[in-house]
Amino acid sequence: SLNSSALFHFGEIPDPATNKREKNLPIAKQTIDIIGMLKEKTKGNLTNDEEILIDHILYDLRMRYVEEMKKK
């Protein structure tokens, strides 16, 4: 999923091939932006539960990104 992809690029999930955790914040940000774009494009076509889920995912990922940027 896109959420898992973002977590992978935050270094939260190890690479299955190397078992190493590596951060790639530009790609994590790009993934967050894609999820945000999908939210906008599907507006009005999602169930209430789907909207809540995508809102929570976006909030979590955006907060992680802000925290990572503070560390720099």
Secondary structure, DSSP 4 states (H G I P E B T S, - for coil): -HHHHHHHHTTSS--TTT------HHHHHHHHHHHHHHHHHTTTSS-HHHHHHHHHHHHHHHHHHHHHHHH-
